[in-house]
Amino acid sequence: MLMPRIEKDIRGFLGILQYISRFIVRLTDIYEDITTVTSLLGWRNYFDGAANHSGYEIGVLLISPHGDHIPKSIRLAFFDQHPTKNNIVEYEACILGLETTLELKIR
């Protein structure tokens, strides 16, 4: 994916990112098979990833003990010559969830 260079591209990218974030939140209500990593003192961390013809995307949803939803999603850019397997994308999603937990200083 090329880096956005003009304001219109950046706004478009942020709109897509916001849509994906809302999609992940809604998805947790209807799809029970998303992997749960852990529960830390009431915090829940859900993650999922997808590898398809359009690229590699991962999403994380942290839910606080008070029910606050903190979604995060990114598109991965792998530069290898071989197709990346879906489980590698899932591992990256798990890592993103753990990094987000650390960024928020959740103990």
C-alpha positions as CSV (number, residue, x, y, z in Angstrom):
1,M,0.0,0.0,0.0
2,L,1.4,3.4,-1.0
3,M,1.7,6.1,1.7
4,P,-1.0,8.8,1.4
5,R,0.6,12.0,0.2
6,I,-2.3,14.5,0.1
7,E,-4.9,15.5,2.5
8,K,-7.7,13.8,0.4
9,D,-5.8,10.5,0.6
10,I,-5.2,10.8,4.3
11,R,-8.9,11.6,5.0
12,G,-10.0,8.7,2.8
13,F,-7.6,6.4,4.7
14,L,-8.8,7.6,8.1
15,G,-12.4,7.0,7.0
16,I,-11.7,3.5,5.9
17,L,-9.8,2.9,9.2
18,Q,-12.8,4.2,11.2
19,Y,-15.2,2.0,9.2
20,I,-13.0,-1.1,9.9
21,S,-12.9,-0.2,13.6
22,R,-16.7,0.0,13.8
23,F,-17.0,-3.3,11.8
24,I,-14.8,-5.1,14.3
25,V,-16.9,-3.8,17.2
26,R,-20.1,-5.1,15.5
27,L,-18.5,-8.3,14.6
28,T,-17.8,-9.3,18.2
29,D,-21.6,-9.2,18.8
30,I,-22.4,-11.7,16.1
31,Y,-19.3,-13.8,15.7
32,E,-18.3,-15.8,18.7
33,D,-15.3,-17.6,17.2
34,I,-12.9,-14.7,17.4
35,T,-9.9,-15.6,19.5
36,T,-9.7,-14.3,23.1
37,V,-6.1,-14.0,24.2
38,T,-6.5,-13.3,27.9
39,S,-8.5,-11.6,30.6
40,L,-6.5,-9.3,32.9
41,L,-8.5,-8.1,35.9
42,G,-11.7,-7.8,33.8
43,W,-10.0,-6.6,30.6
44,R,-10.7,-8.7,27.5
45,N,-8.6,-8.8,24.4
46,Y,-10.1,-10.1,21.2
47,F,-8.1,-10.3,18.0
48,D,-8.5,-11.6,14.4
49,G,-6.6,-11.4,11.2
50,A,-7.3,-12.1,7.5
51,A,-5.1,-12.9,4.6
52,N,-6.7,-12.6,1.2
53,H,-6.1,-11.3,-2.3
54,S,-6.3,-7.7,-1.2
55,G,-3.6,-8.0,1.5
56,Y,-3.3,-8.7,5.1
57,E,-5.4,-7.0,7.8
58,I,-5.6,-7.4,11.5
59,G,-7.9,-6.1,14.1
60,V,-7.9,-5.9,17.9
61,L,-10.7,-5.1,20.3
62,L,-9.9,-4.4,24.0
63,I,-12.9,-4.2,26.4
64,S,-12.4,-2.6,29.8
65,P,-14.0,-3.9,33.0
66,H,-16.5,-1.0,32.6
67,G,-17.5,-2.1,29.1
68,D,-15.5,0.5,27.1
69,H,-14.5,-0.7,23.7
70,I,-11.1,0.2,22.3
71,P,-10.8,-1.0,18.7
72,K,-7.6,-0.9,16.7
73,S,-7.0,-2.2,13.1
74,I,-4.1,-2.0,10.7
75,R,-3.1,-3.3,7.3
76,L,0.1,-5.3,7.2
77,A,2.8,-4.9,4.6
78,F,4.9,-8.0,4.2
79,F,7.8,-7.6,1.8
80,D,8.7,-11.3,1.2
81,Q,8.4,-13.1,-2.1
82,H,6.2,-15.9,-0.7
83,P,2.5,-15.6,0.2
84,T,2.0,-15.2,4.0
85,K,-0.1,-17.8,5.7
86,N,-3.2,-16.8,7.6
87,N,-1.8,-18.1,10.9
88,I,1.1,-15.6,10.6
89,V,-1.5,-12.8,10.2
90,E,-3.3,-14.1,13.3
91,Y,0.0,-14.0,15.3
92,E,0.5,-10.4,14.2
93,A,-3.0,-9.6,15.4
94,C,-2.2,-11.2,18.8
95,I,1.0,-9.2,19.0
96,L,-0.9,-6.0,18.1
97,G,-3.3,-6.7,20.9
98,L,-0.5,-7.2,23.4
99,E,1.3,-4.1,22.3
100,T,-1.9,-2.1,22.6
101,T,-2.4,-3.4,26.1
102,L,1.2,-2.2,27.0
103,E,0.6,1.2,25.3
104,L,-2.5,1.7,27.5
105,K,-0.5,0.6,30.6
106,I,-3.0,-2.1,31.4
107,R,-1.6,-4.2,34.3
